[in-house]
Amino acid sequence: MTNLNYQYEGLESVIDFVRWGGSLFRQANLFFGHGTDNAFDESKVLTFHVLNLPWDVPDNYWLSRLTMVEKQLITELFKRRIESRKPAAYLTGEAWFAGMRFKVNESTLVPRSPIAELIAQRYEPWVNPEIVADVLDLCTGSGCIGIASLQAFPNAVVDLVDISADALSVAQQNIELYGLQEVAFAIESDLFSALEGKQYDLIVSNPPYVDQIEMDALPAEFQQEPRLGLEAGKDGLDLVRKILAEAASYLKEDGVLIVEVGVSQYYLEAAYPELPLFWFEFEQGGEGVFAIQKSELEVFQMLLNERKLS
């Protein structure tokens, strides 16, 4: 890494530090992809966190002069970002998803799923949001998808399920952050194992789906995230196979399964060409999210059983 100069003499204003941080991050060849996609937005996240500023501030705030303590705190945060390669969200302890702030730490992935766009659309036309009563967020991590989905469903309760007790501790904090203890429930479970007898109108999941080749090639920033939330075998489908095989039993009659598999879409289509998966297209970026109805999953389960018998 290039030797960086952390001396901030002559820098006074908010915009001075955001610009300087962006320059430092570019010199350090950092990778971005955890809520920001460029060095200067990443610098803004860290600077505004120290100054406790909202993302949108009047233009004149950019020219505000910083105190010596503020300058020192921002510089230290820039240095930690560069030397640790931790995503900004782990340094600030929070991330934004679907217009909501969520607590995060190294036990959870940093929220960034394109499913946020489906939430904004209230998952229509796949479900009728006014009558959705039960939602399952499988492999929930911080709980962001399930909690944000309540924005779409005024009459719903949501189960936030994960195998990681540490991740569920963060999800519980986010439940309490929004006062949702009566409608959102953190449940420790290996996929569906602790959900016997439950059925849902919608199961939505962003499970681990990174294949071995991609896992080995991930930038340092992604290596900071829990491997449990990323790694999913040689083709990235270890958990997705189980979800497809079992989900129908946990869906109501008109229920729908929505799953993000990212770049493992290719492997999934090759493995199950007979599956009638609907693949979403996203205006705001992202790929590899499919939907399938319970009735279609039941046919798939019959095919799986026939394969086992033959």
PyMOL commands that set and color helices and strands:
alter all, ss='L'
color gray80, all
select helices_A, chain A and resi 14-27+39-51+59-63+68-84+88-92+115-120+144-149+165-177+212-217+220-223+227-229+238-250+262-271+294-309
alter helices_A, ss='H'
color red, helices_A
select strands_A, chain A and resi 94-97+100-103+134-138+157-162+184-188+200-205+251-260+278-279+289-293
alter strands_A, ss='S'
color yellow, strands_A
deselect
rebuild
show_as cartoon
